[in-house]
């Protein structure tokens, strides 16, 4: 929920999107704190019907609905939600997808409200409460405005001076914020007209062989990123749009140009074959099963997989160093024998030639 003038936001974690749940959250976190607004802009979701619609009618709130399939009608709130989701995705990348995001939401909301907005040049918290937010990492000692213990008797009371000072700050900030907001709205109007009028054409990204890329994925949750974490190297681009990608262990896979995203990180172009691990989709050549990934051996010649217990004789653990499968091992032995025979034959020919040249 966003207050459109001050940009102050209120975020509440909810167990579901039912109309009753939305109405209770709006009643407990907005109406009980700030009072009833004159207008309330919502989208066309069913969660804003029923109990929520009745609550707006009871509190004399003008409930307005955006056009269908037009999220830009409430672009301010959509951008806030996107910003909070980006923050949660960043936290999920560092701490894992099982992070309790609902317990971290309050800190993100406080950080957002305490940050200076580009359009207002003032923090939403300062604009709404006429004072800077006291954030936990930088606590400041301040006198509380206690009106219950002692009654205000004259205009020289420190609490009166504090309230007057806050009122003066609000008056100055409202004027400044209004001017900055008008400038920002004019800038957005010009930007919108430029986009709709064809003045801004998106630049497509031209992939080249040797670029480092990500593979796109469909996020399963709202805090999961839209790309897989592995960074791959683009080694080949086919005419039909199929690309061949390679990881740091020289393992290759295919994708499409539409399914990859550029990586802007500084990546070292080197290989580390010691980190080569079988894919979870690789099946054992003997039992044709894909489980037991930790006990799957990869042949260094043909790159096929075998379980340690499927070999004859079975192995107790994964051996260190190079390993060849039973199919490639005879080829390796035969190839080595051919090399030895060729070397011996060359030495014999050289010896015969020296004997013939001798007097």
C-alpha positions in Angstrom: 0.0 0.0 0.0 1.4 3.4 -1.1 0.5 6.9 -0.1 0.8 8.7 -3.5 1.9 12.1 -2.2 4.5 11.2 0.4 5.4 7.9 -1.2 5.1 6.3 2.2 4.5 2.5 1.9 2.9 -0.1 4.2 3.7 -3.8 3.5 1.9 -6.6 5.3 2.7 -10.3 4.9 -0.6 -12.2 4.2 -1.4 -15.9 4.3 -3.8 -15.6 1.3 -5.5 -13.1 -1.0 -9.0 -13.5 0.1 -11.2 -10.4 0.5 -11.6 -10.9 4.2 -7.8 -11.1 4.8 -7.2 -7.9 2.6 -10.0 -6.0 4.5 -8.6 -6.9 7.9 -5.0 -5.9 6.9 -6.3 -2.6 5.5 -8.3 -1.9 8.6 -5.5 -2.8 11.1 -2.5 -1.3 9.3 -4.0 1.7 7.4 -7.3 2.9 8.9 -6.3 2.4 12.5 -3.0 4.3 12.0 -3.6 7.0 9.3 -7.4 7.2 9.2 -9.6 6.8 6.1 -8.2 8.2 2.8 -10.3 10.0 0.4 -9.5 7.6 -2.5 -8.2 4.1 -2.8 -6.8 2.9 -6.1 -6.9 -0.9 -6.6 -6.7 -3.4 -9.5 -9.5 -5.5 -10.7 -8.7 -8.5 -8.5 -11.5 -10.4 -6.7 -9.7 -9.8 -3.4 -10.7 -6.2 -3.6 -14.4 -7.1 -3.9 -16.8 -8.3 -1.2 -15.6 -7.4 2.4 -13.0 -4.9 1.1 -15.6 -3.1 -1.1 -18.0 -3.0 1.8 -15.3 -1.6 4.2 -14.6 1.2 1.7 -18.3 2.0 1.4 -18.7 2.1 5.2 -15.7 4.4 5.7 -16.8 6.7 2.8 -13.7 5.8 0.7 -13.9 6.3 -3.0 -12.7 2.9 -4.3 -11.3 3.3 -7.8 -10.3 0.4 -10.0 -7.6 0.4 -12.7 -8.3 -0.7 -16.3 -8.1 -4.4 -17.0 -4.6 -5.7 -18.0 -3.1 -2.2 -17.3 -0.8 -2.4 -14.3 0.7 1.0 -15.4 -2.6 2.5 -14.1 -1.1 2.1 -10.6 2.5 2.2 -11.6 3.8 3.7 -8.4 2.6 0.7 -6.3 3.7 -1.7 -9.0 7.3 -0.3 -8.9 7.3 -0.5 -5.1 6.3 -4.1 -5.2 8.9 -4.8 -7.8 11.6 -3.1 -5.7 10.7 -5.1 -2.5 10.7 -8.3 -4.6 14.2 -7.5 -5.9 15.4 -7.0 -2.4 13.9 -10.3 -1.3 15.5 -12.1 -4.3 18.9 -10.7 -3.3 18.4 -12.0 0.3 17.3 -15.4 -1.1 20.4 -15.6 -3.2 22.6 -15.0 -0.2 20.6 -17.0 2.4 18.7 -19.6 0.3 15.1 -19.9 -0.8 13.9 -21.1 2.6 14.6 -17.7 4.2 11.8 -16.4 6.4 11.1 -13.3 4.2 8.1 -12.2 6.2 10.4 -11.6 9.2 12.7 -9.4 7.1 9.9 -7.4 5.4 9.7 -4.7 8.2 13.4 -3.8 7.7 13.0 -3.4 4.0 9.9 -1.2 4.5 11.7 1.0 7.0 14.7 1.3 4.7 12.5 2.3 1.8 10.6 4.9 3.9 13.7 6.4 5.3 15.5 6.7 1.9 15.3 10.0 0.0 13.1 9.7 -3.0 14.4 10.9 -6.4 11.1 12.5 -7.3 10.5 14.2 -3.9 14.1 14.9 -2.8 12.8 14.0 0.7 12.4 10.7 2.5 8.7 9.6 2.8 9.1 9.1 6.6 10.4 12.7 7.0 7.6 14.1 4.9 4.9 12.2 6.8 6.2 12.5 10.4 8.3 15.7 10.2 11.4 14.0 11.5 14.0 11.6 10.3 13.5 7.9 10.9 15.5 6.4 13.7 16.9 3.3 12.1 18.4 0.5 14.4 22.0 0.7 13.1 22.2 4.5 14.0 20.1 5.1 17.0 19.9 8.7 18.2 18.9 10.0 21.6 15.8 12.1 21.4 13.3 13.4 24.0 9.9 11.7 23.7 6.8 13.9 23.3 5.1 12.9 26.5 1.6 14.6 26.8 0.2 12.2 29.4 2.4 12.6 32.4 2.5 16.4 32.6 0.0 19.0 31.2 1.2 21.7 28.9 0.8 25.0 30.9 2.4 27.7 28.6 3.9 28.3 25.3 7.5 27.9 26.6 7.1 24.2 27.1 9.8 22.2 25.2 7.1 20.0 23.8 5.4 23.0 22.3 8.6 24.2 20.7 9.2 20.7 19.3 5.7 20.6 17.8 6.1 24.0 16.3 9.4 23.1 14.9 7.9 19.9 13.3 5.0 21.9 11.9 7.5 24.3 10.3 9.4 21.4 8.8 6.2 19.9 7.4 5.3 23.2 5.8 8.7 23.7 4.2 8.9 20.0 3.1 5.4 20.0 1.7 6.2 23.0 -0.6 9.5 21.5 -1.6 8.1 18.0 -2.2 5.2 19.5 -4.2 7.6 21.3 -6.6 9.8 18.3 -7.0 6.8 16.1 -7.6 5.6 18.4 -10.3 9.0 18.2 -12.0 9.1 14.4 -11.7 5.6 14.1 -13.2 6.5 16.4 -16.1 9.6 14.2 -16.7 7.5 11.0 -16.7 5.0 12.6 -19.1 7.8 13.3 -21.6 9.3 9.9 -21.1 5.9 8.2 -21.7 5.2 10.3 -24.8 8.6 9.4 -26.2 8.0 5.7 -25.7 4.5 5.7 -27.1 5.5 7.9 -30.0 8.3 5.6 -31.1 11.1 7.9 -29.9 12.7 5.2 -27.8 13.6 1.9 -29.5 14.8 -1.0 -27.4 18.3 -2.2 -28.3 18.6 -5.9 -28.8 21.6 -7.7 -27.3 23.8 -9.3 -30.0 25.5 -12.4 -28.5 29.0 -13.3 -29.7 31.0 -16.5 -29.3 33.0 -16.2 -26.1 30.3 -14.3 -24.2 29.4 -15.4 -20.7 25.6 -15.9 -20.2 22.9 -17.2 -17.8 20.1 -19.6 -18.7 16.7 -18.2 -18.1 14.2 -20.1 -15.9 10.6 -19.6 -14.8 10.7 -18.6 -11.1 8.8 -21.0 -8.9 8.3 -18.4 -6.1 8.2 -14.6 -6.0 11.7 -14.4 -4.5 13.4 -16.7 -6.9 15.5 -15.0 -9.7 14.6 -15.5 -13.4 18.0 -17.1 -14.3 19.9 -20.1 -13.1 23.0 -19.4 -11.0 25.5 -21.2 -13.3 27.6 -18.9 -15.6 28.2 -20.5 -18.9 30.4 -19.7 -21.9 28.9 -19.3 -25.4 31.0 -21.5 -27.7 28.7 -21.8 -30.8 25.7 -20.1 -32.4 23.8 -21.9 -35.0 21.6 -20.4 -37.8 18.4 -21.7 -36.3 19.0 -19.8 -33.0 20.3 -22.8 -31.1 23.4 -22.0 -29.0 26.0 -24.4 -27.5 27.0 -23.5 -24.0 30.0 -24.8 -21.9 30.7 -24.6 -18.2 34.0 -24.5 -16.3 34.3 -28.3 -16.5 33.9 -28.3 -20.4 30.4 -29.9 -20.0 28.3 -28.7 -22.9 24.5 -28.2 -23.3 22.3 -26.6 -25.8 19.7 -23.8 -25.5 18.3 -21.0 -27.6 19.1 -17.3 -28.0 15.7 -16.4 -26.5 16.5 -18.5 -23.4 19.8 -17.0 -22.4 20.7 -13.7 -20.7 24.0 -11.8 -20.7 26.3 -12.0 -17.7 27.9 -8.6 -16.8 30.3 -10.0 -14.1 34.0 -10.3 -14.5 34.5 -14.0 -15.2 37.9 -15.8 -15.6 38.1 -17.8 -18.8 39.6 -20.9 -17.4 38.6 -24.5 -16.8 38.6 -26.6 -13.6 38.0 -30.3 -14.4 38.3 -31.2 -10.7 34.8 -29.7 -10.2 33.2 -31.9 -12.8 30.1 -33.5 -11.4 27.5 -35.7 -13.1 24.2 -34.1 -14.0 21.2 -35.1 -12.0 19.5 -36.1 -15.3 22.4 -38.5 -16.3 21.4 -42.1 -16.2 23.7 -45.0 -15.4 24.7 -47.0 -18.5 24.2 -50.3 -16.6 20.9 -49.9 -14.6 19.5 -46.9 -16.5 18.6 -45.1 -13.3 19.3 -41.4 -12.5 19.5 -41.6 -8.7 22.7 -42.0 -6.7 24.3 -38.8 -8.1 27.0 -38.8 -5.4 28.1 -42.3 -6.5 28.1 -41.8 -10.2 31.4 -42.0 -12.1 32.0 -40.1 -15.3 34.3 -41.6 -17.9 37.1 -39.2 -18.9 37.0 -40.6 -22.4 33.3 -41.0 -23.4 31.7 -38.9 -20.6 29.2 -41.7 -19.8 28.1 -42.4 -16.2 28.2 -45.6 -14.1 27.2 -46.2 -10.5 30.0 -47.5 -8.3 27.9 -50.6 -7.4 27.1 -51.3 -11.1 30.7 -52.0 -12.0 32.4 -55.4 -12.0 34.0 -55.6 -9.5 32.0 -53.0 -7.6 33.8 -50.0 -6.0 33.4 -48.9 -2.4 34.0 -45.2 -3.2 34.6 -42.8 -6.0 38.3 -43.1 -7.1 40.5 -40.1 -7.4 42.2 -39.0 -10.6 41.3 -40.1 -14.1 38.9 -43.0 -14.7 37.8 -44.9 -17.8 34.7 -47.0 -18.2 34.9 -50.7 -19.1 34.0 -49.9 -22.7 36.8 -47.4 -23.1 39.5 -49.2 -21.1 40.4 -51.8 -23.7 40.6 -49.0 -26.3 43.0 -47.1 -24.1 45.1 -50.3 -23.6 45.2 -51.1 -27.3 46.0 -47.6 -28.2 49.0 -47.6 -25.8 50.2 -50.9 -27.2 50.1 -49.6 -30.8 52.1 -46.5 -29.7 54.7 -48.8 -28.1 54.9 -51.0 -31.2 55.3 -48.1 -33.4 58.1 -46.7 -31.3 59.9 -50.1 -31.3 59.5 -50.4 -35.1 61.0 -47.0 -35.6 64.0 -47.8 -33.4 64.6 -51.1 -35.3 64.5 -49.3 -38.7 67.0 -46.7 -37.4 69.3 -49.5 -36.2 69.1 -51.3 -39.5 69.9 -48.1 -41.4 73.0 -47.5 -39.2 74.2 -51.1 -39.8 73.9 -50.7 -43.6 75.8 -47.4 -43.5 78.7 -49.0 -41.5 81.8 -50.0 -43.6 
